[in-house]
C-alpha cells in the first residue's frame, strides 16, 4: 500500500476543503464562530460527526433522525440538475405559471409609490410569483414525463427540502414536509439564488444571530420557536464579545429592508425564513466518535478527486490481441452482445421470481403468515422445486452452484463413467479460494489423484493442456496452477455431459417430480372430512386485499399510484 | 524568460486539456449516434414479455439507531447482516424480523459488511481502515459449494450464549480477526467463493485480495485515480475477473491472477457508487451520482445501455439485477428505489417507503426478494 501522502493535511486551500465537503460524509459544525474552514486550520480542524443529537431540543426522536440527512450536503451534480430544473420552471413561456398572492392591505398605493418611486399607479394587488402545489406537480408531470402522481409529489418535496422552493407558511419543518398533501391553500415561492444550496453559502454564526435578532424584532411575521430562543441565548453567550456588533448589523439590515417596497419585503422575509428552516444549524459541538482528526482527513470521500494522482493510469492489457481477433466489425460484436443479453433476459424469466407468471409459484416473502411459511430445503427424496429444476437446464453455471443439481449431475456422470471430471472441477474450484496454508497440499493431492501418470482417476485432457499444467507446476505452484486444465474440463463438461444431462432420463424424472414449494406432495395425505370442510370454509373469510396498505407493517399508502 | 516559458507551458497544457475534453464530448456524441441503444430496439420486439410491476415492502427491520450503510444476504436466503453508522453490526433473520446477533465495534461508520458463504462468519470494515472477520454464534452452515471442508479458520465461539442478545464487547472483540489493512477507509468488502478469501475496495484507490487465515495480502490492484467505491466478483466460478468502480468515474475490470487491469470504461459523468454483474457474467452495470445506471459489455468493450430519465435527478447509491437480469433496481438519494426494464430501458416504477437516502440494495441469493438499507436506520425487504 502507498505510504502517507505528504500533500494531505498540510496544503489545504479553502477551496479544496469546500470541494471535499461537498462530497463528504460529514459536515463541519461552527468552529469558534466561523463555519468556513480557513487555511489556518490544517491538522487541527475539529470536524464533527453528525451523531444522533441528544441535547439539541426536545423534539421527537423521529424528527431528530430525519433531520440528519439534510445536514449532509448533497453532491454537486444533483444541485446542478436541480438548479437547471428551477431555471426551466422560471422560463417565461414554457415554465410554471405563477399567480399573485393577494392580501388585504398589502398595497397601500401612496406608501408603495413612495418606496418604489414609480410614477405610474401601482397595479400590484398582491405579491406576485407564487404558485400552488397542484400547479407545480402538474407541470412536473408533463415536463418530466412522470408516470405516477406520487413520484411527482415526491420530487416537489425533495426540491423543497433542498431549499429551492418553500411554502409561505410557518407550519412546516424540513423533515415532515410533503408537497401536494393537504396544502391546497398554501402558496409556494422560489428561493432566491443567493440562498440556493448550490451557491455554498457558508453562513456564519453572526449571520444566524442577526437573523434571529431581526425575527425577535418582528414577532408579527413569525414568533420565535422554542429551539430558536434557546439558540439565540446560546449565541449571545458565545458571541458576547461582539454582541453589540451583531445588534448593529441587525439594525442596518432592517433599515435596508424597510427601504424596499412592501411586496419585496414580504418576499425577502419569507425567503430568509425558509433558508434558516432548511439549514437549521446545530449549536453544540460533538465528540468525533473516537477517531482522531488525522484519520478524518483520510476519510473524506473523493479527497483525491481534483488533485493529480500518484498512480499512473493502468495500461489496459491485451488491447493488441483484441485488435487481432476483431475480424467482425464492432457493430456486429455489439449486436451479438445485445442478442446474448436479450436471450438471457427473455429465457430466464421462468425462474426469476420478479418476472414469473405462474399463479402457483410460491414466494415465501409474499405469504400472509410467518410461522411455518418458509419452504423446506429440497432434498433428493422430496424432489427439487420446479423453478430450481428448470434453471438447471438453462445454464451450466447455475447447475454447478446448486448442491441438489450437482447430485443429479453426478448420478448422470456415473452412468457415463466421467464423474472424475466433476470431482476435478470441484476440487480445483475449492483450491482457488482455499486458505493459503492448504494450497500446497491441495495441489499435491489434485495432481496425484487426477493428473499424474499413476493417477487413480485420471481426467481426460489432451497432451497440450497436460504439458501446460506440468510446466506451471514446475515454475511456480500457485492456486491457479491447474487453470488451463480446469477450463478445458469445464468446456468439455459443458459441451458433452451437460447437454446429455439435460436430455437424460435422470433430469426428466427430476423435473417430473419437482413441485412448487409448500404445495402438498403428490401423495395426498387423507385428512378427515371434517377438517377438510372447516378448511374449505375458512377460505371464505375476508382477507387483506393486495392493494391495501398494511399499516401494521408500516407501509405508506401510495398516493393514488 | 523562464517565467514566460512557464506561462506558455501552462497555457498549452490548458488548451490541450480543453481540446481533449472537446474530443471526448464529440466521441460521446458519435457513439450515441452509432448504436443508439441497440439493446432497447431489441426489447421493443412484440414478442418480448411485458412486465407487471407489483413489488411491495414485505418486511421492515428496525433495530439500528443510526444510518444503515451496508447489508448482505446469507446464502441460506433468509439471514441478513447489516452495518450502520453507530458502529453496530446486526445479524437478522429477515423472514421473522428477529435480531439474532449484535456486534458493537469501537469505530463508527462501518461502510461495508459481508456474509461468508458458509454462514459462519461475517466481515466488516469502514473508517478504521481495516476489514475484520467475526465468527457467528449459531453458525448456520448452508448448502455451500461442494468441497468445502470444515472451516478451520473460524474460531469457535468462546461464550456460548445461545442465539440472541448482545455479544459483550470483551469477548466478541477477542474473537475478532483483522484481515485487511488499508491506508484509507474500506468502502466495500466481499468474500470470494469461500470463507477463506476476502476482496476489499478502499478509499486509498486500491483493491486487494486477502487470505483470511493468515491475514496475508495475496494481491493488490492499483490503477484507480481516486477512491474505489465498490467491487464485485464475477459470478462464474471459473472466472478470474472482478470489477471495481470509483470516484474517478471509471469502472475497471481486473484479472485476479495477474493483478492487471483488463478493461476500463469511462462514460459516467460523476462518481460510480456501485457495480454489479449481469447474472451470466458477460456484462455488468454501474450506478453513479449522475443519476444514471449504465450497462457495459465485456466482449463488446463498451457501454451498451444507459438507464436515465429527466425525472430521476438524485444519484444512485446501489443497484442490483433480478435473477434473470430482466429488471434492475436502483437505490437513490431521493429516498426511492427505481426499477428499470433492462432490455427496454423504461422505468417500471418507484418504490416508496424509506424516509431518507437509500444507501444499499441487494438481491437475495435465490432472487425472491431484495433488501434495502437506508439512512432512516431501517431495512426493508421487498418482493
Interface residues (C-beta under 8 A of the other chain):
Chain A: X1 X2 X3 X4 X23 X25 X49 X51 X52 X65 X66 X68 X69 X74 X75 X77 X78 X81 X82 X85 X140 X143 X144 X145 X146 X147 X148 X150 X151 X152 X154 X155 X158 X289 X290 X291 X295 X298 X299 X301 X302 X303 X304 X305 X309 X311 X313 X314 X315 X316 X317 X318 X322 X330 X331 X333 X334 X335 X336 X337 X338 X339 X340 X341 X342 X344 X345 X346 X347 X348 X349 X351 X352 X353 X354 X355 X357 X363 X364 X365 X366 X370 X373 X374 X377 X395 X397 X400 X401 X403 X404 X406 X426 X427 X429 X430 X432 X433 X434 X435 X436 X437 X480 X483 X486 X487 X490 X546 X553 X554 X555 X556 X558 X561
Chain B: X34 X35 X38 X39 X42 X43 X48 X49 X51 X54 X55 X56 X57 X58 X59 X60 X65 X66 X67 X78 X86 X87 X95 X96 X106 X107 X108 X109 X127 X128 X129 X143 X144 X145 X146 X147 X148 X152 X153 X181 X182 X183 X184 X185 X192 X193 X194 X196 X197 X203 X204 X205 X206 X208 X211 X212 X213 X214 X216 X218 X220 X222 X223 X224 X225 X226 X227 X235 X236 X237 X238 X240 X247 X248 X252 X255 X257 X258 X260 X261 X262 X263 X264 X269 X270 X271 X278 X279 X280 X281 X282 X283 X289 X290 X291 X297 X299 X300 X301 X302 X304 X309 X310 X311 X313 X314 X315 X322 X323 X324 X325 X326 X327 X333 X334 X335 X336 X342 X343 X347 X349 X350 X352 X353 X355 X356 X357 X366 X367 X368 X369 X375 X376 X377 X381 X383
